[in-house]
Amino acid sequence: MEAAKRFADGRLDSVALHEVFRLSPVFCEAPSAPGFFAREVTGRSIIPIFSSLAALAGFTEHRAWFRTKGDDLLTQLPGRCHLLLDPGTDHALHLRADAIQRVAIQTQRP
């Protein structure tokens, strides 16, 4: 995701990243029950998400997956879960739960 690289380089602010993310498709590992496939890492629930099927396939051999828009993911995100966009890539981006919520509040539409 080009926006993740621009954000990491300081060429894109968090509000602009949020807007790009909301409209972008994301790919997720599908658990056996409805919801998200989260991993526990150092006491945090982290949901790996991917900007492409290629990025997903390069990270896991898990075969079940689903596609959604970033906006849909954000509205269904379990509380206090962090997101990790494209883990294992040179543009991997950790999105903290508190930062996601703060930016979402800043960008709410009336």
N, C-alpha and C positions, 0 to 999 in steps of 0.2 A: 504494500500500500504506500503510494507516494506520499500521502499526507503524514503517515507515521515517520517517514524519513525526514520530512520538512519540520515536523514538530521536534524530533530529536535534535536536529541541527539548529533549532531556535528560529526557524524561518516561518513558523506557524504558531499562533497562540492557542491556548486551550479551548477557547470559545469557537474558533474556526475549526479546530480538530473535531470538536463535538458535532458541529454542523455537517462536516464531511462524513463522519462516522454514522450519524443518524440516517443518512440517505444511502449508505453503502451496503451491499450484500456482505454478510459474514457467514462463515461455515463453522459448524460446531459438531463435536462428537455427540452422538445420540446415546443417551443412557437407555436402559431397558424399560424404564418408566418415564412418563412425560417429565420434562424439566431439562436440567443442564448437567453435564458430566463435569463435576468439580474435583479438583485434587487438593489434598491438604499438604501445604508446603510451609514449614516453619510456623505452624499454628494458624495459618491463613487459608481460607477457602479460595482457590484460584480456578477460574474457568478459562481454559485455553480456547481461544477463538482464532479464526483464520480468514485471511482476505481472499484466499483462493483454494480450490481443491488440491492444487499442487502443493501448497504450503501445508495443508492438512495431511496429505499423503506422506510428505517428507518428515512429519513429526511422529506419526503413530501408525500402527498397523490395524488399529480399530476400524472396522469396516462400516459400521452404521454411522450416518451423519445426517445433518439437516442444514438447510439454508434459510436464513431469515434476514431481514433488514436490521441495521444497527438500532434503529428506533424501537423496533419490536423487542429486540433483545433487552434494551435498557428498561422498557416498561415491565418486563417479566423477570428482571434480574433479582435473585434472592438478596435480601439485605446483607450488607457487610461482605459481599463477595467481590473479589478483585477480578479483573480481566487481564489476560496475557495475550496480546495480539501477535500472531505469527511467531510463537516460540521456536527457537532453534534457527532463526534467520538473522541476518545482519541488521534488520530493522525491527526486531522484536521490541514491543512496547508494553510496559506494565502500567495498567490503568487502575489506580487505587480506588477502592470503594468510596472513600470520603471525597476524593477529587471528582469522581463521576457524579456523585450527588450534588456537590457544590456547583459544578458547571451546569448540570441539568436545571438547577433552580435559577441560575443566572440567565438561562436561555429560554425559560418558559414563556410561552406566548399567552397573551390575555385571552 
